[in-house]
């Protein structure tokens, strides 16, 4: 081996060093992330509620970060939710479902993708739920369904409004029919909220699709969404192939669906607490007026009967 060959080999080694890409684990543990203009410090992004100052991209956040923004740090309490039996179907493909659950729990520090918390907004007691996309894509299985329903039960028991921040790709394929059944179960639970005259407000976050959109996420009294959020049932390519038409670039974004009446309002992350607080004050006042009217009507109907009996 002459000096020319050695020089060439050394050059190849240098190229490999510069071409090497960081692993997911390295990126997650680093102080940097990327957005429209390239690398940026996570600390700077966090100070701006994980929203890019330049392009206004609302980065995905976990449940605790969501509650920190919505309620304020150390101003809420996480509720423990029931955990059903793991992997009832003994699912296994390239990796067992139990191993996937272990990895998701280790990565997120959560028992399931859904987390329920209680706190106050404008002095009003509120029950809130959120989904963590990092937990198997925010998909809904038996544990997630139980958590959502438990949140509803807590709202009814304590007579509080229910606010939910959905995201995820839909029902979890590893639980097949059990996951699909939770579309019906969560829908029936939300109906109980309405029977109890309690406000149910949904704020879509990126992304929200499949069985999540097709069930509890679209049953709110009011629907908000963060800017740029994907809100869909079927994917864009599937629809495009079906209708044989080219769809617009902003198709299925929060702004697009707002324009077509699918949601009520697109709200910046900084403003969501204020918007929901204001709305709850109005809804709860209206609900109390309706309840008092119903009570008056009931007493008026009872009076003639009382006189007749006496």
C-alpha positions as a printed Julia matrix, in Angstrom:
310×3 Matrix{Float64}:
    0.0     0.0    0.0
    1.62    3.27  -1.12
    1.12    6.74   0.31
   -1.53    7.64  -2.34
   -3.76    4.72  -1.3
   -3.34    5.64   2.36
   -4.32    9.24   1.62
   -7.42    8.14  -0.3
   -8.52    5.77   2.5
   -8.04    8.54   5.07
  -10.16   10.86   2.9
  -12.97    8.27   2.81
  -12.89    7.98   6.59
  -13.2    11.76   6.93
  -16.18   11.75   4.55
  -17.94    9.07   6.62
  -17.52   11.14   9.79
  -19.1    14.2    8.18
  -21.83   12.21   6.41
  -22.89   10.3    9.53
  -26.35   11.22  10.73
  -27.33   11.36  14.36
  -29.6     8.6   15.64
  -33.08    9.3   17.01
  -31.84    8.73  20.54
  -28.98   11.18  20.07
  -31.33   13.81  18.66
  -33.81   13.39  21.51
  -31.08   13.74  24.13
  -29.37   16.7   22.48
  -30.04   20.4   23.18
  -30.93   20.99  19.54
  -33.86   20.37  17.23
  -34.65   21.51  13.69
  -37.29   23.65  12.02
  -37.72   25.84   8.93
  -34.33   27.58   9.08
  -32.33   24.59  10.28
  -31.01   23.84  13.81
  -32.44   25.68  16.8
  -32.07   25.33  20.55
  -34.8    23.36  22.31
  -34.65   25.84  25.19
  -35.58   28.73  22.88
  -38.43   26.68  21.4
  -39.7    25.72  24.85
  -39.71   29.36  25.99
  -42.05   30.07  23.06
  -44.36   27.16  24.03
  -42.75   24.91  21.39
  -43.84   27.21  18.55
  -41.33   28.4   15.94
  -40.98   32.2   15.9
  -40.16   32.24  12.2
  -42.67   29.88  10.53
  -45.26   29.56  13.36
  -45.0    25.77  13.27
  -46.61   24.26  16.37
  -44.28   21.42  17.34
  -45.71   18.3   18.93
  -45.62   18.22  22.72
  -46.34   15.57  25.33
  -49.25   15.52  27.8
  -47.45   17.17  30.72
  -46.16   19.96  28.49
  -49.73   20.44  27.25
  -51.11   20.71  30.79
  -48.27   23.06  31.8
  -49.4    25.42  29.04
  -53.14   24.96  29.61
  -53.31   25.05  33.41
  -49.9    26.5   34.3
  -46.92   24.66  35.8
  -47.64   22.91  39.11
  -51.28   24.06  38.87
  -52.92   20.74  38.05
  -53.15   17.17  39.29
  -52.73   14.04  37.16
  -55.45   11.44  37.71
  -54.53    7.75  37.74
  -56.67    5.88  35.22
  -57.56    2.15  35.1
  -55.25   -0.2   33.18
  -56.93   -3.21  31.53
  -55.13   -6.47  30.69
  -52.16   -6.04  28.36
  -52.04   -7.7   24.94
  -55.25   -9.77  25.17
  -54.75  -10.98  21.58
  -51.09  -12.02  22.07
  -50.15   -9.95  19.03
  -46.72  -10.39  17.51
  -45.2    -9.36  14.17
  -41.59   -8.17  13.84
  -41.81   -7.39  17.55
  -44.23   -8.47  20.28
  -46.88   -5.98  21.36
  -45.79   -6.3   25.0
  -42.29   -5.19  24.02
  -43.74   -2.25  22.09
  -45.68   -1.2   25.19
  -42.55   -1.44  27.35
  -40.6     0.7   24.9
  -43.41    3.29  24.71
  -43.62    3.53  28.51
  -39.87    3.9   28.81
  -39.81    6.6   26.14
  -42.75    8.68  27.43
  -42.98    7.89  31.16
  -46.72    7.2   30.69
  -48.74    4.02  31.23
  -50.82    4.72  28.14
  -51.07    7.37  25.42
  -53.87    9.28  27.19
  -53.38   11.35  30.32
  -56.14   12.99  32.38
  -55.61   16.01  34.64
  -57.72   18.36  36.76
  -57.06   22.03  37.36
  -58.62   25.49  37.17
  -59.16   27.89  34.27
  -60.43   31.36  35.24
  -61.41   29.93  38.63
  -63.47   27.16  36.98
  -62.68   23.53  37.84
  -61.86   21.69  34.61
  -61.13   18.07  33.71
  -58.77   17.83  30.74
  -57.41   15.0   28.62
  -54.49   14.85  26.22
  -52.85   12.28  23.93
  -49.11   11.82  23.56
  -48.15   11.1   19.93
  -44.83    9.6   21.03
  -46.72    6.71  22.64
  -47.22    4.38  19.63
  -48.35    7.26  17.43
  -51.07    8.33  19.88
  -53.16    5.35  18.8
  -56.19    4.28  20.85
  -56.33    0.89  22.53
  -58.23   -0.48  25.52
  -56.18    1.47  28.1
  -56.62    4.75  26.21
  -60.37    4.15  25.88
  -60.61    3.5   29.62
  -58.7     6.71  30.37
  -60.98    8.84  28.16
  -64.1     7.31  29.75
  -62.63    7.74  33.24
  -62.13   11.43  32.44
  -65.8    11.68  31.46
  -66.88    9.95  34.69
  -64.72   12.35  36.71
  -66.36   15.3   34.94
  -69.86   14.02  35.66
  -69.1    13.14  39.3
  -67.53   16.53  39.98
  -69.77   18.5   37.58
  -66.84   19.99  35.64
  -66.43   20.79  31.93
  -64.35   18.32  29.9
  -61.62   19.66  27.61
  -59.72   17.3   25.33
  -56.61   17.69  23.16
  -56.66   14.78  20.68
  -53.9    13.69  18.34
  -52.92   10.37  16.79
  -53.5     8.13  13.82
  -56.61    6.32  15.05
  -57.3     2.92  16.6
  -54.36    0.65  17.48
  -54.03   -2.27  15.07
  -52.32   -4.43  17.72
  -55.65   -4.59  19.56
  -57.85   -4.86  16.44
  -61.56   -5.31  17.43
  -60.92   -4.21  21.02
  -59.49   -0.9   19.78
  -62.37   -0.44  17.33
  -64.92   -1.09  20.1
  -63.54    1.93  21.94
  -64.85    4.2   19.18
  -68.36    3.24  20.3
  -67.54    3.25  24.02
  -65.99    6.73  23.99
  -68.87    8.07  21.87
  -71.45    6.76  24.36
  -69.43    8.26  27.23
  -69.43   11.71  25.59
  -73.21   11.43  25.17
  -73.47   11.06  28.96
  -71.65   14.39  29.34
  -74.27   16.05  27.16
  -77.1    14.46  29.15
  -75.59   16.03  32.26
  -75.49   19.43  30.55
  -71.69   19.69  30.87
  -69.57   21.48  28.23
  -67.25   19.33  26.11
  -64.59   21.29  24.23
  -62.1    19.78  21.78
  -58.84   21.33  20.6
  -57.31   19.39  17.69
  -53.53   19.09  17.65
  -51.24   17.73  14.96
  -51.95   15.11  13.66
  -55.49   13.85  14.21
  -56.85   11.16  11.93
  -58.69    7.86  11.54
  -60.86    6.53  14.35
  -59.99    9.42  16.67
  -61.5    11.95  14.27
  -64.38    9.58  13.56
  -65.42    9.23  17.2
  -64.95   11.29  20.39
  -62.84   14.06  18.78
  -65.69   15.29  16.57
  -68.38   15.29  19.26
  -67.41   18.51  21.02
  -69.78   21.4   21.63
  -67.0    23.63  20.25
  -64.0    22.58  18.16
  -60.73   24.5   18.18
  -57.5    23.54  16.41
  -53.86   24.57  16.55
  -52.53   26.21  13.36
  -51.31   23.79  10.7
  -52.73   20.68  12.39
  -53.59   17.75  10.16
  -57.27   16.87  10.68
  -58.55   13.96   8.6
  -60.14   10.55   8.46
  -58.57    8.92   5.4
  -55.19   10.04   4.11
  -54.73   12.6    1.34
  -53.24   10.08  -1.11
  -56.14    7.66  -0.56
  -58.71   10.39  -1.28
  -56.73   11.64  -4.27
  -56.63    8.14  -5.76
  -60.37    7.71  -5.14
  -61.66   10.99  -6.59
  -59.0    11.08  -9.37
  -58.33   14.76  -8.73
  -55.35   16.8   -7.6
  -56.03   18.13  -4.1
  -54.8    21.49  -2.81
  -51.57   21.65  -0.82
  -53.4    22.85   2.33
  -55.98   20.03   2.07
  -56.86   18.61   5.54
  -55.0    21.34   7.43
  -56.72   23.14  10.32
  -57.1    26.27   8.18
  -58.68   24.29   5.32
  -61.2    22.46   7.5
  -62.1    25.69   9.32
  -62.83   27.34   5.98
  -65.17   24.43   5.11
  -67.0    24.46   8.46
  -65.49   21.3    9.94
  -64.14   23.12  13.02
  -65.1    26.4   14.69
  -61.8    28.26  15.06
  -58.03   27.95  14.61
  -56.33   29.23  17.77
  -52.64   29.83  18.51
  -51.21   27.79  21.37
  -50.57   30.97  23.36
  -54.26   31.92  23.19
  -55.97   28.58  23.81
  -56.22   28.93  27.61
  -57.76   32.4   27.26
  -60.21   31.3   24.53
  -61.39   28.2   26.39
  -61.64   30.07  29.7
  -63.81   32.75  28.13
  -65.99   30.16  26.41
  -66.47   28.09  29.57
  -67.6    31.16  31.5
  -70.29   31.78  28.86
  -71.39   28.14  28.55
  -71.6    27.5   32.29
  -73.59   30.7   32.84
  -75.99   29.68  30.04
  -76.28   26.15  31.43
  -77.09   27.46  34.94
  -79.82   29.67  33.44
  -81.27   26.68  31.57
  -81.19   24.58  34.76
  -82.98   27.31  36.74
  -85.62   27.65  33.98
  -86.18   23.88  34.04
  -86.55   23.96  37.81
  -89.09   26.8   37.55
  -91.06   24.88  34.93
  -91.03   21.77  37.12
  -92.29   23.72  40.17
  -95.02   25.36  38.07
  -96.17   21.94  36.84
  -96.17   20.52  40.37
  -98.19   23.38  41.97
 -101.55   22.56  40.28
 -101.11   18.88  41.2
 -100.4    19.81  44.84
 -103.55   21.97  45.0
 -105.63   19.2   43.42
 -104.37   16.65  45.94
 -105.01   18.97  48.91
